[in-house]
Amino acid sequence: MDCRNRLRSAPCAWIEGESTVKNLLTDLSNEIVNAYIPNPDGGGEYSRWEILYKEREHDFVTYTLGSKRVTGRYIHEDGMDSIVYQIPEEPKNYKASDGYFYEAKNNTPVGEYTDTHPEHRTGKRISFAPFTHNGEVVEVENALVTLVDMYPDTPAMMFKNRWEKYQAYIVKHTRIDYLGNEVEDKNWNYYKLIAPLPDDWTYFLYKGGSITVGRYQYTENGTVHTAPRILTVRRSYSVDHYTFTPEYHIVSEKLVLKCNTSVF
């Protein structure tokens, strides 16, 4: 609407329209920039204001990546879970000629190990050699393993040997992708059963992850000590658990105007 007040020292114009509070600054600025200002004596001129910068009010979310080491855990179909361990590389010593490592009886003579003294063996043994399961070769060295409770409804005390409640299985990282396919992904703490290990593996994994192959002596502070020669057959296994912490941001509306001249 034209401003007809001829007593004013400078021409002016009315601005008409509607706007919401959220868009008020932007809509008002657009009207100012696009205004046609009539002169009292006739004619007029367009506004000399221009928008240098504008930004609508908006919000967004950023995420901060965090991680922590967690123990690998295999989740069973019934919802129960079990700890995942890793079998180390095969020990360099004390392997018998048949390829097995044999457990030693208690109080065996010092320096007589089960690889060359069959008379000291308990009968329990393990092998780190690959084996075949369902027509496929399964590697044992560095494999991931877990103890599956085969009788979850039966208390361990009901078994003559408590490890008989469990079965050692080799597992591997597996997740299901968006197409429903199995994908091996070490970044996910999900696993799939691959193959059962021989029963003696269950025995040693349940006992604590080591096998005693004999005894040795050492001297400390002038005293001779006797200790079991122990080989490690399992070690802990952990994965990185990633977390994303969200942070909500609100950006207010911003607008920068500039007039080409200070005089109309």
C-alpha positions in Angstrom: 0.0 0.0 0.0 1.3 3.4 -0.9 2.3 5.9 1.8 0.8 9.3 0.8 2.1 11.4 3.6 3.9 14.3 1.7 5.3 15.8 4.9 7.7 12.9 5.4 11.3 13.6 4.5 11.7 10.2 2.7 9.4 8.0 0.8 7.9 5.0 2.5 5.7 1.9 1.8 3.3 -0.3 3.7 4.1 -4.0 4.0 1.1 -6.4 4.1 0.9 -10.1 4.4 0.7 -13.1 6.8 3.4 -15.2 8.4 4.0 -17.6 11.2 6.3 -16.7 14.2 8.8 -19.3 13.0 9.1 -17.7 9.6 8.5 -14.1 10.6 12.0 -12.8 10.1 12.5 -14.4 6.7 9.1 -13.4 5.4 9.5 -9.9 6.6 12.9 -9.6 5.1 11.7 -10.8 1.7 9.0 -8.1 1.8 11.6 -5.5 2.6 14.0 -6.6 -0.1 11.2 -6.8 -2.7 9.3 -3.7 -1.7 8.5 -0.9 -4.2 8.6 2.5 -2.5 6.5 5.2 -4.1 7.6 8.9 -4.1 5.1 11.5 -3.0 5.6 13.3 -6.2 4.9 10.3 -8.3 6.9 7.4 -9.5 8.9 5.3 -7.0 11.9 3.1 -6.6 12.6 -0.5 -5.5 14.2 -1.2 -2.2 17.9 -1.1 -2.0 18.1 -3.7 0.7 19.5 -7.1 -0.2 19.9 -10.3 1.7 23.5 -11.3 2.3 22.9 -14.5 4.3 19.9 -16.4 5.6 19.4 -19.6 7.4 16.1 -21.2 8.4 15.6 -22.4 12.0 16.3 -26.1 12.0 17.5 -28.9 14.3 19.8 -31.9 13.8 21.4 -34.7 15.7 25.1 -35.7 15.9 26.6 -38.9 17.3 29.8 -39.4 19.2 31.5 -42.8 18.7 32.6 -44.7 21.7 33.9 -48.2 22.3 34.8 -50.6 25.0 36.1 -54.2 25.1 33.6 -56.8 26.0 33.9 -60.6 26.4 32.6 -62.6 23.5 29.4 -64.4 24.2 27.5 -67.0 22.2 23.7 -66.6 22.5 21.8 -69.9 22.3 18.4 -70.4 20.7 16.8 -70.6 24.1 18.2 -67.2 25.0 21.0 -68.5 27.3 24.5 -67.5 26.6 28.0 -68.8 27.1 31.5 -67.3 27.1 33.5 -67.5 23.9 37.2 -68.4 24.2 40.0 -68.7 21.7 42.3 -71.7 21.3 45.9 -70.5 21.0 48.5 -71.8 18.5 49.8 -75.3 19.2 52.5 -75.5 21.9 56.0 -76.0 20.6 56.9 -78.7 23.0 55.6 -81.8 24.8 53.6 -83.2 21.8 53.7 -87.0 21.6 54.6 -88.9 18.5 51.0 -89.5 17.6 50.3 -85.8 17.5 48.5 -85.5 20.9 49.2 -83.7 24.1 48.5 -86.0 27.1 47.4 -85.0 30.6 49.8 -86.2 33.4 48.8 -88.0 36.6 49.4 -86.4 39.9 52.9 -86.5 41.5 54.7 -87.8 38.4 58.5 -87.9 38.6 60.1 -84.5 38.0 61.3 -84.1 34.4 59.3 -87.1 33.0 56.7 -85.6 30.7 53.8 -87.4 29.0 55.1 -87.0 25.5 57.7 -89.6 26.1 56.4 -91.4 29.2 53.1 -93.0 28.4 53.0 -94.6 31.9 52.3 -91.1 33.4 49.2 -90.4 31.2 45.7 -90.1 32.7 44.2 -91.0 29.3 42.9 -87.5 28.6 44.4 -85.9 25.5 43.8 -83.2 22.9 45.1 -82.4 19.4 45.5 -79.1 17.7 45.3 -80.7 14.3 42.5 -79.8 11.8 39.6 -82.3 11.6 36.8 -83.0 9.2 33.1 -82.3 10.1 30.3 -82.8 7.6 32.8 -83.0 4.8 34.6 -79.7 5.6 38.0 -79.2 7.2 37.8 -77.3 10.6 40.9 -75.6 11.9 41.6 -75.8 15.6 44.5 -73.5 16.1 43.3 -69.9 16.9 39.6 -71.1 16.6 36.9 -69.6 18.7 35.2 -72.0 21.1 32.4 -72.1 23.6 30.9 -74.6 26.0 27.2 -75.3 25.2 25.0 -76.5 28.0 23.5 -79.7 26.5 21.2 -80.3 29.5 20.0 -76.9 30.7 17.2 -78.5 32.8 19.6 -80.8 34.7 21.7 -79.5 37.5 25.5 -80.1 37.2 25.5 -82.0 40.5 23.5 -84.7 38.9 26.4 -85.7 36.7 29.3 -87.9 37.9 31.7 -85.5 36.0 30.3 -82.0 35.7 31.9 -81.3 32.4 29.7 -84.0 30.9 26.8 -81.5 31.1 28.5 -79.5 28.3 29.9 -79.9 24.8 32.7 -77.8 23.4 31.9 -76.3 20.0 34.0 -74.3 17.5 32.1 -71.1 16.6 32.6 -68.2 14.2 31.4 -64.6 14.0 28.1 -64.6 12.0 25.3 -62.1 11.6 22.3 -61.9 9.4 22.3 -59.1 6.8 19.2 -57.2 5.6 18.7 -59.8 2.8 18.6 -62.6 5.4 22.0 -64.0 4.4 24.7 -65.1 6.9 27.7 -62.8 6.9 30.9 -63.4 8.8 31.6 -60.1 10.5 34.1 -59.8 13.4 32.7 -56.4 14.4 29.5 -58.2 15.7 29.4 -60.1 18.9 27.2 -62.8 17.3 28.3 -66.4 16.6 27.4 -69.6 14.9 28.1 -73.1 15.9 30.5 -74.7 13.4 31.5 -78.2 14.8 31.7 -80.1 18.1 35.2 -80.7 19.4 36.3 -84.1 20.7 35.1 -84.8 24.3 38.5 -84.3 25.9 38.5 -80.7 24.7 35.3 -80.2 26.7 37.1 -81.6 29.7 40.1 -79.3 29.5 38.1 -76.2 28.6 35.7 -76.7 31.5 38.6 -77.3 33.9 40.1 -73.9 33.2 41.8 -74.0 29.9 45.1 -75.8 30.6 46.7 -79.2 30.5 49.4 -80.5 32.9 52.0 -82.6 31.1 54.4 -83.3 34.0 56.4 -81.5 36.7 59.6 -79.6 36.9 61.8 -78.0 39.5 63.3 -74.6 39.9 65.3 -72.8 42.5 64.3 -69.5 44.2 66.2 -67.8 47.0 68.2 -71.0 47.5 65.1 -73.2 47.8 64.1 -75.9 45.4 60.5 -75.9 44.3 58.4 -78.4 42.3 55.7 -77.1 40.0 53.4 -78.5 37.3 54.3 -78.0 33.7 51.2 -76.4 32.3 50.2 -75.7 28.7 47.5 -73.2 27.9 44.7 -74.5 25.7 42.3 -71.6 25.9 42.6 -67.8 26.3 40.0 -65.1 26.8 38.4 -63.5 23.8 37.0 -60.0 23.5 35.5 -57.7 20.9 35.0 -54.0 20.6 31.5 -52.9 21.5 30.7 -49.7 19.8 28.3 -47.1 21.1 26.9 -43.9 19.5 25.9 -41.2 21.9 23.4 -38.7 20.4 23.4 -35.0 20.9 20.5 -32.8 19.8 21.2 -29.4 18.3 18.8 -26.4 17.6 19.9 -23.7 15.2 17.9 -20.5 15.4 16.9 -18.5 12.3 19.6 -16.2 11.0 19.3 -13.3 8.6 21.8 -10.7 7.4 20.6 -7.6 5.4 22.6 -4.9 3.7 21.5 -1.6 2.2 23.3 -0.4 -0.8 23.2 3.2 0.4 22.2 5.0 3.5 20.1 7.5 1.6 17.1 6.7 -0.4 
